[in-house]
């Protein structure tokens, strides 16, 4: 059984923010306890919340029940530190100086604790893509990004590599019929997933307004570098999927939380501006304290968006695998636009990963290359200096505008043919040569990750524009 909102109502916890914080704490720290044991712990906090203010499991819940001070939001002006906090850079020789400069600005924020920059890093908005930040009891919406929960899902199928060549026409038809890309619309067949039954849709007014569009976009993908690929996965010995060392057909998708995540990000950036004033150079880095009503609400919305992104992947994979007539034998999903509470240097902080994956000890993740180069299944080593993080992909070597001016569709398709890749849709902005060399990026992280397998795309579906 799982703890539910109505269980908390029985204990007198009626406030939505307080209930959310209690459910989050229980899910994260009480995974092996019974519902009765968890309810007893919560009852103790409810009876004497002031005794739990400094408890890092139940502290935020306790302060939500009985605030230490008034929760009236007061706008406050902050200055930047003159020098940045500690920054560890991996693969510095392949990272543009603008990304490093941007990360050092982030580390001058008064909430910043420590940072890391992955070898795929390039300049972005807020944190650079490939940036990782540990912050003190606060979350930066643009430090998570607009596409909250964006990530990748890999499903290994019960077929050998020659399946792709023998049934390429069927695969292409399935990819065209059962994927949807772009800002608007969705699949022709309405999708269903348990994530759409979550309480947050009804308890938070913003989510209530966004639910209808979220239903429509469920199981679809965005534009840009989002993709759905069928390819060949070489699984190495002693891998985290528990599969024999062999060559398999696999399905790989790159997608996120669609319009839902973008609307959440934009709304809470405005809420953050109401209570956090920064110098113009850092105005896009406004944050929300996790102990504030807006911060706790954003945290709930962010987690829902991450789970919604997972649901999109699961619908994509279920539809494609079923219509290809195959069976999944293993699967893993990893996100690279998110924030989570983690221990860093003995203290609980908020770790932002924007274009970076969780590489804690034993954690499986996917690091993609491009439409014409390999991607890797990797396992984290729990390397503290990288804030337990790794790159999310090869990373752009040039902007989309530069790529559009430099490459042509005919040259790109010639290169794809030489490498045995069929592209459905796509654009020159996502040409393989617009990205860094994936082998160099992986080699730059040897202390962070172990490669578990190598995926080579064969049939790639992307946005038509």
Secondary structure, 3 states (H helix, E strand, C coil): CCCCHHHHHHCCCCCHHHHHHHHHHHHHHCCCCCHHHHHHHHHHHHHCHHHHCCCCCCHHHHHHHCCCCCCCCCCEECCCCCCCCCEEECCHHHCCHHHHHHHHHHCCCCCEEEEEEEEEEECCCCCCEEEEEEECCEECHHHHCCCCCCEEEEEEECCCCHHHHHCHHHHHHHHHHCCCECCCCCCCCCCCCHHHHCCHHHHCHHHHHHHHHHHHHCCCECCCCCEEEEEEEEECCCCCCCCCCEEEEEEEEEECCHHHHHHHHHHHHHHHHHHEECCHHHHHHCCEECCCHHHHHHHHHHHHHHHHHHHHHHHHHHHHHHHHCCCEEEEEEEECEEEEEEEECCEEEEEEEECEEECCCCCEEEEECECCECEEEEEECCCHHHCCEEECECCECCCHHHHHHHCCHHHHHHHHHHCCCEEECCCHHHCHHHECCHHHHHHCCCCCEEEEEEEEEEEEEECCC
